[in-house]
Amino acid sequence: MAACVPTQRPVFNTPAQLNSAATNCGLALGELVQEEDAQELLFVIREAPSPQERLCIYKFADRNNLKVVLIDDIAIETE
């Protein structure tokens, strides 16, 4: 008989929690983002995060049942 393991719900973190995780992983404030309508996703907005940064981010995401979305190629236009 196979046991079914209930899946954990993703944790929706506050901006303060995300900023704490970001700084713990060597990122700047605001580089980890969650959206209310996609609570299971953790967006990482950083150009070419290092392997150590990625590992830290993935560990945080795993603890919070989140899937990581790396956004590292953003062109921001300024006037």
Secondary structure by P-SEA (a helix, b strand, c coil): cbbbbbbbccccccaaaaaaaaaaaccccccbbbbcccccbbbbbcccccaaaaaaaaaaaaaabbbbbbbcbbbbbcc
